[in-house]
Amino acid sequence: MDFALRPPEINSTLMYTGPGAGPMLASAAAWDALAAELETSATGYSSEIATLTGQTWSGPSSVLMTAAVTPYVEWLQASAAAAEQTAAQAYGAAAAYEAAFAMTVPPPVIAANRARLMTLVATNFFGQNTPAIAATEAEYMQMWTQDATAMYAYAGASETASTLTPISDPPQTTNPAGQADQTRAVTQAAANTASGRTQSLVQMTSTNASQQLSSTQGTLTIDPSNPLTIAEGETVTIGPTGTYTSVTIESGGTLTINNGGTLTINTGGALTINAGGTLNNAGTLTLNAGGTLTNAGTLTNAGTLTNAGTLTVETGATLTNTGTLTVQTGGLLTNSGALNVNSGTVTINSGATVTNAGTLNNAATLTNTGTLNNAGTLSNTGTLTNSGALNVNSGGTLSNGGTLNDAGTLTVNPGGTLTDAGDLTVQTGGILTDNGNLTVSDGATLTLNTGATLNDGGGLTVQPGGILNDSGTLTVADGAALNDGGTVTINAGGTLTNSGNLAVQPGGTLNDYGALTINTGGSLTDYGTLTVNTGGSLTDNGFFTINTGGELTIDPGATLTNGGNLTIYNGATLTNGGTLNDAGTLSINTGGTLTDNGTLTVQTGAILNNNGGLSVTDGANLTLNTGATLTNGGTLTDGGEIIINNGATLTDNGSLTISNGAALTDNGNLTISNAATLTDNGTLTVTDGANLTVQSGGTLTDGGNLTINSGGTLTDGGTLTVTDGANLTVQSGGTLTDGGNLTINSGGTLTDGGNLTITEGATLTNDGTLNDAGTLTINTGGTLTDNGELTVQTGGILTDNGGLTVNGSVSLNTGATLNDSGTLTINPGGTLTDSGNLTITDGATLTDSGNLTITDGATLTDSGDLTIQTGGILTDNGSLTVTHGATLTDSGELTIQTGATLTDNGTLTISDGGVLTDNGTVAVNDGATLTLNTGSWLNDNGTLTVNAGGTLTDGGTLTVTDGATLTNNGALSVNDGATLTVNTGGALSDYGNAFVESGGVLTDNGTFVVHDGATLSIESGGTLNEAGDLAVNTGGVVYDSGTITVSDGATLTDSGAVIVDGGGVLNDYGAITVDPTGTISLFEGSTLNDYGALTVNSGGTVVVGGLPADGSTLIVYNGGTLTVNGGGFLTVNSGSIVPVQPGGVLAIGPGDIVIVGPGGYAGPGGLFGPVAVAPGTPGEPGWLSPLLASPGLSGTSGIQPQLNADALLDALSDKR
């Protein structure tokens, strides 16, 4: 049938709705029962046939019967085998069904798949379910394939199982003519029956003449005067129908059976050897069942003595065997005297019993397959083989100085003693039970072969020099003892199970190649040498102690499992080169030593206590499983690998050392307690979810590699030191909490990729390298002192809520963050390089007496107090921001590099001796201040901007260099004694309010623009030296109450308002141009000294004097030029225009207007165009008068050197 053509719904339904494996299992059980019944019948027939062919019933009939029945027995056996095969096939079919059933997809799962498909198809409006539909169909096809595969496999297995072996018909076992033959045989037997019998004569030799004895029965007494010899070929029977009914050998009497002679004691017969009597057997002496032979004298067997009756050796009597003595089945031999086996053999057959209450000495061969009970003394110096039962009863002793082979049952009962001084071997299947005392003496060997058993229920002692080899099963019962002062070896495949007391004495040796088990309540005490050899195992569920001088060695490939209590005392050693599993309590006392060269595992719930020395060597490992506990109060040295699994605990109260090249992996809990130490010269790893805790007073020294993995935690409440060349790494997600003292020595490295916290009162001192790629937090009251190299890697965060002191170097890489919410101090020689984000929060301080650098793209945000001390350096290549309410005080060197920014939203102060060098961008924002104190410097080589609401106060030296700009949108002031210098190529733009205070000097060698709405105020005593280009834009205002000097070659372009007031001075050595919309106003005694060129363009206005008796003066010096272009205005109110030196020119072009107010003066200046004279007080005309020797006024107007207003009016009427 092709199951692949059927969908899984059909195949699964067929499998799940069938009757299951029940009928097949029932059928298999029925076939099993039939097979057992047939086998039983075959065995029964075989037993009967064996009886028929025995000696008792042997005859023609039994032979015929055997021939007839044997084929039938063979048929029974073959049929039983066929039935067993059928049962096995039925079981196989059931197993195949179970496998196919398990592999078949349940019908509900298939139905759920189809229902899910229908739902997905019905809701697939926009194709969003297409991937899910495809996945569902793929799952369905997998179900189809799985069901078909299961059915194919089941069909094949079922076909094989259903092919049965046929059972043939039984063979014919009877003859149809048998009854007639039987009748004829009976008739013939009756006809030939005789009533008499023939009694053979026995010739007997005595001291009298030889005589023929008849068959009459009677009693024969043998005394000294009538010895009896049974010669060769002669036969004497003793019994009711024998030669004699009984025979008695009296004291002094002798019965001799020569070689070839036969004496038989039948049932009811008795032969008695009285004290002093002698029976010498060199022939055959047979004691049949029911016969008795009682020996109270001397019985010597040099021939064959067969006992199937009762043979008794009474006290004082002797039985000496140098021939063959056999106690047959049912026979009984009781010895209360002396039974000496000097040579020959003694055989105790199965079913026979020998009881020794006297002395049994075997110097030859004694074989027991029956029962030998010894309550006396049994000494073996020959070979004693026991395949039956040998019992040493109370008071009895068995001394083996020869060879004793036990293949049966050898039992030393309570009060009995077995001493092995030779070779005692318990053969396969043999059992030796010691409930008394069993001793293996010096030089002796006790061997348990494979399959042999030794049950020690009393005391078993292996003396020094003695050897016990166990390849079988050795059991020490509860209350019993095994004392090993010699050598005990448990061979491969052998077992020693101890529920009592097992002791390896001083000088003793126990070698375990097999299995040694200490049961609950049992004990093992090692004072000597105990070795678990390769392939061997030792399981302790009781009490195991290694005492002073004791040694326990676990070889490679061997196993010790401790499920009880194992204690290593002072002066004792345990060396593990294999596998040591601690599932109970393992204790190393002070002075004790455990050396692990292999695998040591502390299982769940188990305890390992070390107060001595525990060493894990190179290549070895110690593993603490979940729930395990290791407490170290001594010395623990890890030269290999220690693994603390999840949920396990290692508590160090002593000294723990991880050697170079070794590893300790903490997946659970590792605690360094008060006054304890952990020294890591290798690799120490704290994994996800694990904890490493250094308690107060504890010390952790990292001289290798210490790693805190993601999810791992290291809590330091004591002392943690990272030494030269060592590494401490906190990976991402890991946590290091410093609540004590953490020191990174020179050459040491701490890398934080997780969470490192320095708690209140704790310190971290870095003299080496500290890399923070995670989160490093200094809590309030915590301290981090960097004397080495501290690097905050990309993505790393350093948060200082306590104190961070930099004596070495701190580097913030790109993307790194340093949040200073406490105190950050850079001491002289210390450097902080910020390539990331450095933030000083509100209330925090950063004090720089060293070198602070903000690299390209990095930020420093100051929301607290940032102080650059004298000698300190802050170099900004990125972004430096002083937030609102924060302060930055520079007494050292603050440098803003090209492309970098300094954003001041708070208070930025350059103190005496401090330098701010701006090669990038500096912005003073709304509400912020930038103050240069006396003795400070600000070098603007980039862009300096004072935004609206911001204030720049220059009390020192401010220089705007070539290519740099200073833009003021807020308030800019140059204080007394301060200077602001704009170098050639520099630019100063004023959009706000600029002030040059008294004593302050502003020097412009570049470009200076006062923009619309802006003001520039030169206060009285203040100075503006314009050596470049000053532009006052429309809407811009310049107030000059001090001194403004426009140098030779410089320009002042006025499109706004220039107001010279309050005694202010405007000196023009260059060129002043008043553009349209521009005005220059001279008020209140102010002066404009024109040494260069003053040009008033069309629409421009120059006003000299604003009030009567103002006293303002415009002086055009020699070489100076005042030009009023067309449309320009020069208004002289109450001031004066005075050319001081000859050569000064007042040029008024056509259409220009010069207004001279009442009291105003205008000096000679060449041709005048229209001149308007403002109305004045009658009698006080305006004047145009040269003060010094001048060439006079000239021109076509004919103006005279001194003209009053009337003369000016005449000039106006001149049309030439």
GUTIVO-846491 format. One record per residue (C-alpha): residue in one letter; x, y, z. Coordinates in steps of 0.05 Angstrom, whole numbers, plus 5000, padded with zeros to 4 digits. Example, Ala and Ser with C-alpha at 12.3 -4.5 7.8 and 13.67 -1.06 7.14 Angstrom:
GUTIVO-846491
A524649105156;S527349795143;
//
This chain:
GUTIVO-846491
M500050005000;D502750694981;F501751105044;A504751725012;L498351794969;R494151875031;P493652555066;P495852585139;E488652625162;I487451905138;N494051605163;S493551945231;T486251735240;L487851015223;M493451005274;Y489651355330;T482950985322;G485850275321;P486049795380;G493249985396;A498749525421;G494349165472;P492348555430;M499448455406;L502148485477;A496847985500;S498647525442;A505947575460;A504447405533;A500346785511;W506046535466;D510846645524;A506446225569;L505945675517;A513445665508;A514545605583;E509545035588;L512844655530;E519744755560;T517344505628;S514543875595;A520943755558;T524943825621;G520443355659;Y520942815605;S528542895602;S528942785677;E524742145674;I528941875617;A535242005657;T532141595715;L530241025668;T537240975641;G540440985710;Q543540385744;T537340205785;W532440145728;S537040005670;G534539465624;P531639305555;S525039645571;S528440285593;V532640285529;L526540205486;M522840735525;T528641225517;A528941095442;A521441225436;V520941855479;T527242215457;P524242465391;Y518242715429;V522543105478;E526243405419;W519643605388;L517443935454;Q523944325457;A523444545384;S516144755394;A518045145456;A523445515417;A518445665361;A513445935412;E518846375443;Q520646645373;T513246795359;A512647155426;A518847575409;Q515947755341;A509447955374;Y513248395423;G517048685363;A510548845327;A507949195390;A514449595395;A513949785321;Y506850025333;E508950445393;A514550765352;A509850905293;F504551185341;A509651655373;M511951895304;T504951995277;V502252715280;P496052745326;P489552885287;P487953515329;V494653815308;I492953695234;A486053985243;A488954605276;N493654705217;R487854665167;A483555145209;R489355645213;L490155595137;M482855755125;T483156355172;L489456625138;V486556535068;A479956865088;T483457485116;N488857555063;F485758185033;F492158535014;G496957945012;Q499458085081;N498457355102;T502057045043;P508456875083;A504256575139;I500156165089;A506455895057;A509255705126;T502755355145;E502654965080;A509954765090;E508254525160;Y502454105130;M507153795079;Q511953615135;M506153275172;W504452885107;T511652655100;Q512252475174;D505852055174;A507751685110;T514651535137;A511651265202;M506650815165;Y511950545117;A516450365176;Y510650045214;A508349645153;G515349365143;A516249175216;S509348855218;E510748435157;T517048175188;A513648035254;S507747665222;T512247155186;L511646585237;T515645935242;P510645345235;I510244825291;S510544115263;D506243525287;P509243115345;P512842455325;Q509741765338;T512141465404;T508140805408;N508140135371;P501239855354;A503839145367;G506539335435;Q500839025476;A501438325445;D509038325455;Q508138525528;T503437925540;R508337425511;A514037705553;V510137635618;T508236915603;Q515436725588;A518037055652;A513036665694;A515035995664;N522436105678;T522036355750;A526435965801;S525736005876;G532935875895;R539136295891;T546536175887;Q550936415944;S558136495924;L563436265973;V568336736003;Q575036476023;M577636786087;T584636726115;S586036716190;T590936426238;N587135776234;A586835346172;S583435606112;Q576235426108;Q570135496065;L564635906096;S557435806077;S552436346063;T549436306132;Q548736996165;G551637186232;T556337626271;L563837646261;T568337876316;I575538016300;D580238006359;P587737936368;S587237176364;N583137186302;P585537716252;L581937756186;T584837896118;I580737986055;A585237766000;E585537975928;G579337775891;E575537625955;T569037955973;V565738026041;T558938346051;I556138566117;G548738636123;P542238266134;T543237866071;G550737926068;T556437496091;Y555737776161;T550438186195;S555738576232;V563238576243;T566838816304;I574238926310;E576138886382;S582139226415;G588338926385;G584438626328;T586138776256;L582138736194;T586238796131;I583438896062;N588938756013;N589439075945;G583938775904;G579938565964;T572938825976;L569038956039;T561939206031;I557439436087;N550339436062;T543939726091;G543139486162;G550339246165;A555139506217;L562639486224;T565439716291;I572739856306;N573439886380;A578840266415;G585439926399;G582539576339;T585339676269;L582539656200;N587639716144;N584439806076;A588839726014;G583139465972;T575939685969;L571739856029;T564540046012;L559540306062;N552840316028;A546740726048;G544040476115;G550540156134;T554840406192;L562240406206;T564240636275;N571540756288;A574040816359;G580940556341;T585040616279;L582540626208;T587640666153;N585540746081;A590740636028;G585740375978;T578740585964;L573840766018;T566840935995;N561741176046;A554441226029;G552341056100;T554741296167;L562141316184;T563841556253;V570841706280;E570141756354;T574242156403;G581241876407;A580441486343;T584341586280;L582541546207;T588641616162;N587641656088;T593041556037;G588441275984;T581541475961;L576141646010;T569341825982;V563242046021;Q557541925972;T550742245967;G546942106031;G553241896066;L555242156134;L562242206163;T562842466234;N569742576262;S570942706336;G577942426334;A583342526282;L582242486208;N588942536172;V589242596098;N596642476088;S596242316014;G591042075965;T584242415961;V578142536003;T571842685965;I565342915996;N560042825943;S553843255935;G548743065987;A554042776033;T555743066101;V562243086139;T562243346209;N568843486244;A568843596318;G575943346326;T581943446282;L581943416207;N588743486176;N589143506101;A596043466071;A593643186005;T587143315967;L580343426000;T574543565954;N567743755982;T561543795939;G557043625996;T557143906067;L563143946112;N561544206182;N567544376225;A566844506299;G573844256314;T580544366281;L581044326206;S588144426180;N589644436106;T596744406082;G594844076017;T589144235971;L582144325997;T576844445945;N569844625967;S564244615917;G558944465968;A558144746038;L563944816085;N561945086153;V566645306208;N562145306268;S562945616336;G569445386368;G571845106303;T578145316267;L580145246196;S587545356184;N589745376112;G597045306099;G596245006031;T591045125977;L583745235993;N579045305934;D571945505950;A567045415892;G561145285938;T559345576005;L564645686058;T561745966122;V565346176185;N559846216236;P560046646299;G565546376344;G569046036286;T575846206259;L578946146190;T586346286185;D589346326116;A596846216116;G597045956045;D592646065985;L585146125994;T581246225931;V573746335925;Q572146095856;T566746355809;G560046235841;G563346085907;I561246425971;L565446546033;T561546806092;D565347036153;N561047146214;G566846966260;N574147126249;L577847086183;T585247226182;V589947276123;S596847166152;D603647416130;G605347116063;A598346846052;T593547015996;L585947045996;T583247095925;L576147225903;N575347035830;T570447365784;G563447175806;A565846975875;T562947265940;L565847416008;N560947636061;D564447916121;G559647926180;G564947866234;G572248046232;L576647996171;T584048156183;V589448196131;Q595848186170;P602248536147;G604848126089;G598047836075;I594547926009;L587147955992;N585447975918;D578248135903;S575548015833;G568647835858;T564048105911;L566548275980;T561448536030;V562948786101;A556348776139;D553849266191;G557749156255;A563148756219;A570348966207;L575748896155;N582649086180;D587749156126;G594849136151;G597448796089;T595248876017;V587948875995;T586748925920;I579949015889;N581048795817;A577349045756;G570348775760;G571048645834;T567048995888;L567949145962;T561649395997;N562549616068;S556949736117;G561449616177;N568449846192;L573949826140;A580850036163;V587350096125;Q592350036181;P599250376182;G603450016131;G597249716100;T595449796027;L588649795992;N588649805916;D581949915883;Y581449735809;G574149555817;A568649845860;L569350015933;T562950255967;I561950516038;N554550466054;T550750916100;G552950776171;G559350456147;S566250736158;L572950726123;T579150936162;D585651026125;Y592151026164;G596150716107;T596050746032;L589450725994;T589450775919;V583550805872;N586950545810;T585250685737;G578350405722;G576650355796;S571450715837;L570450885910;T563551095934;D562951366004;N555951426033;G558251346105;F564251606144;F571051626110;T577051886147;I584251946124;N588151976189;T595152216204;G600051856158;G594451616113;E594751706038;L589151665988;T590851685915;I585851705858;D589351505794;P587551775725;G581251425701;A579051265772;T573051565810;L571651735882;T564551935899;N563252205968;G556052205988;G557352176063;N562952486104;L570152476081;T575252796128;I582652906116;Y586152986183;N592753316201;G598552976166;A593952606117;T593852696042;L588852585985;T591652615915;N586452615859;G588852455789;G582152205766;T575052415785;L572952615854;N565452755863;D563453055930;A555952965941;G556352996016;T561353346062;L568753346047;S573053666102;I580453816100;N582753946171;T588554376191;G594954026167;G591053596118;T592353636043;L588153515981;T591753565914;D587253555853;N590753325790;G584353115756;T577053295763;L574053495830;T566553635830;V562453875890;Q555353665873;T548754005887;G547654085962;A554653825978;I559854166022;L567354226017;N570854526078;N578254676072;N582154876134;G588554556109;G591454566039;L587454475975;S591154505909;V588354465838;T594354325793;D595654495721;G590654145675;A586053965733;N579454265752;L574854375812;T567454485797;L562154715845;N555354525819;T548854885833;G547554905908;A554554675926;T558755025979;L566255085986;T568855436048;N576355576049;G579355716117;G586255476097;T590255516033;L586955415966;T591555425906;D588655415836;G593755195784;G588554925736;E581255125734;I576055255787;I568855325764;I563355595809;N556755425775;N550355825781;G547655775851;A554155515880;T558155875934;L565655935948;T567256306012;D574556476024;N576356556097;G583656416086;S588156466026;L586056335954;T591256375898;I590056315823;S596756135793;N599556385727;G595956035670;A590455795716;A583156015715;L577356115763;T570456205732;D565156475779;N558056315754;G555256345825;N557756685888;L564956805908;T566157165974;I572857406003;S571257496077;N574457916131;A582057826134;A581957326075;T585857406011;L584857235938;T590957305893;D589557245819;N595757125777;G591756765723;T584656875698;L578757035743;T572057105708;V565357315739;T559857115690;D552657325679;G548657305744;A554757155786;N557557535846;L564557655872;T564458005939;V570558265977;Q568158406048;S571058926094;G578058716113;G578558236054;T583758316000;L583358155926;T589858235887;D589358195812;G596058005782;G593157685720;N586457775684;L580057915723;T573857975680;I566758165701;N562257915645;S555558205626;G550858095685;G556557945732;T557858345796;L564258495835;T563058845901;D569259095937;G568459276009;G575659136026;T582059225986;L582459085911;T589159175877;V590859105803;T598358995799;D603559125745;G601758755680;A594958545706;N588058685675;L581358795708;T575758815657;V568458985670;Q564758795606;S558459105580;G552858955630;G557758765684;T558159135751;L563959315796;T562159665861;D568059955900;G566160045972;G573159985999;N579960125968;L581259965895;T588260085870;I590960005800;N598459955806;S603260215754;G602859745694;G596059485716;T589759565674;L582359625693;T577559615635;D570359775651;G565359585598;G559659505648;N558159855713;L563660065762;T561260435824;I565560745878;T561160815939;E561361305997;G567861266035;A571060825983;T577260985942;L579860775874;T587160945861;N589660855790;D597160825781;G596460415718;T591160405664;L583660465674;N579160385613;D571860565621;A567460305564;G561260235607;T559060625668;L563860855722;T560361215779;I563661565838;N558261625891;T557962195940;G563762115988;G567361655941;T574261815912;L577861645848;T585161855843;D588361775775;N595861745776;G596361345712;E591961305650;L584461335654;T580761265588;V573261325579;Q571960935516;T566661055463;G559860965496;G563060965565;I560261405620;L564161665680;T559862005732;D563262365788;N558762505847;G564562485895;G571762665881;L575862535818;T583162745822;V587562725760;N594962685773;G596162275710;S591862275648;V584462215635;S582062125564;L574862155540;N574361815472;T569361995419;G562461835444;A564761795516;T561662185573;L564262475638;N559062765684;D562163165740;S557063255795;G562163285850;T569363515850;L574063415792;T581163645803;I586763635752;N593163725790;P599663995760;G602363485713;G595463175704;T591863175637;L584563095618;T583262995544;D575963055525;S574162745458;G567062595480;N562362955527;L564663265593;T559263565636;I560063955700;T553263955733;D550164475778;G553864515843;A559864125817;T566964375808;L572564235759;T579264515779;D584664485727;S591764585749;G594364125695;N592164035623;L584863975601;T583863855526;I577163815489;T578463485422;D575063575356;G567663385360;A567863325436;T563963735486;L564964015555;T558764275588;D559864675651;S553764735695;G557764815758;D564565125772;L570365015725;T576865315748;I583365315710;Q588765455761;T595265805749;G599365335706;G593164965685;I591464865612;L584664755579;T584964635505;D578264605469;N578164265402;G570864105407;S565264435445;L565864765513;T559365015543;V558465395607;T551165335625;H546665835660;G548765935732;A555465585721;T562365885725;L568865785687;T574866115719;D581266115680;S587766275716;G591765845669;E591165715595;L584465605561;T585065475487;I579365395438;Q582365055377;T580265125305;G573364835294;A572064815369;T566865205407;L566265515476;T559165675493;D558266105554;N551366095585;G553866255654;T559966595682;L566666535648;T572466895683;I579666955659;S583367115722;D589967465732;G595167075694;G589866685657;V589766615581;L583966455536;T586066315465;D580366255416;N582265905351;G575165665341;T568565945364;V566966275431;A559766485445;V557366875506;N549966755507;D544067115538;G545067225612;A552166985609;T558567365624;L565667305600;T570367705645;L577667845634;N580768045700;T586868485705;G592968115681;S589067625639;W589267515564;L584067325512;N586967175444;D581467135392;N584166765332;G577466505311;T570366735325;L568367075389;T560967245395;V557367595451;N550067435438;A544167855459;G543767885534;G550967665541;T556568075571;L563968095555;T567968495604;D575168615585;G579468795645;G585768505616;T588368415546;L583668215490;T586568115420;V582767965356;T587967695308;D588467665233;G582467295205;A578867275271;T572267605290;L569267895352;T561767995346;N557968355401;N550468275404;G550168405478;A554768815522;L562168915510;S566369335557;V573669495559;N575269685631;D580470145661;G587369895645;A584769385596;T585969335522;L582069065464;T586169005401;V583668815333;N589668615291;T590268715217;G585468235184;G581368175246;A574168405251;L569968695308;S562468735296;D558169105346;Y550768955344;G549569115417;N552769585467;A560269665470;F563770085522;V570870315530;E571370525602;S575971065629;G583070805623;G580970275574;V583870235504;L580669935442;T585369885383;D582769685315;N587769495262;G582769105222;T575369205211;F570669485263;V563169555247;V557969865291;H551569585263;D544369845261;G541669915331;A548569815363;T552370315405;L559670425419;S561170855479;I568171135491;E567571375562;S571471965588;G578571735594;G577371155547;T580971075481;L579270805412;N585270755367;E582670625297;A588370395253;G583969995206;D576970095182;L571370315228;A564370325199;V558370605235;N552570315198;T545770645190;G542470625258;G549070525293;V551371015345;V558271185371;Y558771595435;D565571905445;S566872215512;G574071995511;T578771955452;I577771665384;T583671685338;V583271495265;S590471355246;D593971515181;G591371035130;A585470845172;T578170995157;L571971175194;T565771105152;D559771395186;S552871195161;G549871255229;A551371735285;V557971925316;I556872355377;V562972685408;D560772935474;G562973165542;G569973375524;G570972785478;V576172805423;L575772525352;N582572535319;D582772415244;Y589472235216;G586471815163;A579871885128;I573172015159;T567271955113;V560272165131;D555871775085;P548671925070;T544571825133;G550971915173;T552072455224;I557872705266;S555773125324;L560673505368;F557573715433;E559574025499;G566674215489;S568473635446;T573773665391;L574573375323;N581873435301;D582473325227;Y589573145206;G587372735148;A581072755106;L574072895132;T568972795078;V561672935085;N558072595028;S551372785001;G546272705056;G551672675109;T551773165166;V557073445211;V554473855268;V559274265309;G556274495375;G549374365396;L548074935447;P550175655454;A557075715485;D557874965473;G565175045458;S565674455410;T571274515359;L572774225291;I579974345274;V582874205205;Y590374155214;N595774265163;G594873725112;G587973585136;T581973625090;L574773755106;T570573625046;V563173735044;N560673414980;G554473584943;G548473494989;G552873455050;F551773885111;L556874205157;T553274555213;V556874985262;N552175165318;S555675445378;G562375115363;S567975285316;I571675035255;V578975225265;P584575035218;V590375055267;Q596075005217;P596975325149;G595174865093;G588874615123;V583274595071;L575874695081;A572974495015;I565674645002;G563474434934;P557874684892;G551274574925;D554474454993;I551974815053;V556075045112;I551775305167;V555175735218;G550775865276;P550976455323;G557776465355;G560475955306;Y566976035267;A569275745201;G576575835178;P578775995106;G578275415060;G578175614987;L572075714945;F565375734979;G558875564949;P552275794978;V553175935051;A547175985095;V547776385158;A543076175210;P539076705244;G542576975305;T541777495356;P542278195326;G549178475336;E552277775344;P553777545273;G557176875258;W564676875241;L569176535193;S575976695220;P582976395215;L586376365282;L593476315256;A597176655201;S593376455139;P593676665067;G586776945077;L580276805044;S580476814970;G575776684913;T571477024863;S566877224919;G572077704944;I570977505015;Q575377875064;P579777555118;Q574377725168;L567177745147;N561077845187;A554377585168;D552978175122;A559278025083;L557177295076;L550477535048;D554177944997;A557977324977;L551676954967;S549377464916;D555677384874;K553476994813;R560176954780;
//
